[in-house]
Amino acid sequence: MNPTVSEVEKEAQAQLKDIGSREDLEAFRIAYLGKKGKLGELMARLKTLSAEERRDWGREVNRLKGYLEESLRTLCESLPDASTSEGNFDETLPGIRPAVGKLHPISQTIREICRIFGRMGFAVVEGPEVETEFYNFTALNISLDHASRDSFDTFYTDSGSLLRSQTSTVQIRVMEKNDPPLRIIAPGRVYRPDTVDASHSFMFHQIEGLMVDDKTNFSELKGVLYWFLRELFGSSTKIRFRPHFFPFTEPSVEVDIQWGDKGWLEILGAGFVNPKVFEAVGYDTKKVRGFAFGLGVERIAMLRLGIPDIRYFYENDLRFLRQF
Ligand code: DAH
C-alpha cells in the first residue's frame, strides 16, 4: 500500500530525531527531498487522483515539503560539524599555536636558587628598592667616611632616599622585626652608578642570605655554601674560600668556583655577621651568632646558560629570551 502524506510525515519526524551529523542530514535530505525521494513519490500520485482530491493532496504535500526544508535548515545550523559561512572547516589542518610566555632567565635563576635554599629551610623575603642611608649603609657598618662606601655607592633622590645598592638591606629589616633564630634569603634588584658594559649594569639582581641562631659556626656556613654551589653547578664543582673584607661581616670571605679554562671565578661574598650589625638591630651580641652571604644573579645565570653579555637580559629581544 502506498503511504499517505501523514504517514510519511510521522516517519520523517521519527528519523529527524536521530540525526546526529551532516552525513545523516544529507542522507535524510536525499531520501525525502531528492529526485527519487518520498516527496517526489507523493507528488507523482497526483495524476492518479480526481481533480477534487488533487487540490488537497497537493496542498498537504507542499506543507510537508516546507516543514521538512525548515527542519533541515535548523538542524544544519545546530550540528557540531556544520560548515561555517567562510567555507568548510578542515580539522586536519595545523592549528594556530597560542603564544605561551615563560619566565625570564633571571627569574628562572632566582627561582632555582630559592628552591635550593628552601630545601635547607631558608624562607624567601623581600624588601623595598627605595631605601634610606640607615638600611643601605649605617646599620651595615658602612660609615659615611668609610672607603668601602665607594664600592656600594648609589643613586639618591632629592628627598634623601636612595636606590639600594645591595640586598643586604633586607638583613636589617628582617632582624628589626623578628627575633632569632632566622634563616632567610632575599632576592631583588639593586642599583649602582656603574658604566654599562658586557659584565656591568646600573641595575642588576642579588640574593642575600642570613642565618642567625645561638650556636652556628663557620663550618656550617661552608657546608651551606658547598651544598648550594654543588646543587647549582654540579656535584663535582671545585670550590675555594678566600679571605676578604666586608664591613658587615667579620671574618669575611669571597667564594670562587673553578670554571673550565676560565679558572677560578668569584661567585659570592660571605662571612660571619659583624657584632656591630647585631647592635644596630638591638640584638644581644653575647647571645646571637650568624652568617650572611650575597651573590649576583646575572653572573650565575650567564655562567649556567652560557650568556656572554649582561645587556642581553634587559633588551627584551624575544629571539634571545625564547632560548631559555
Ligand atoms: N652586599 C655585598 C655586595 O653587594 C654582597 C655580600 C657580601 C653580602 C658578603 C653579604 C656578605 O651578606 O656577607 O657585594
Residues whose N, C-alpha, C, O or C-beta is under 5 A from the ligand:
A	BS01	DAH	S165 Q166 S168 G209 F246 T249 G269 A270 G271 A292 F293 G294
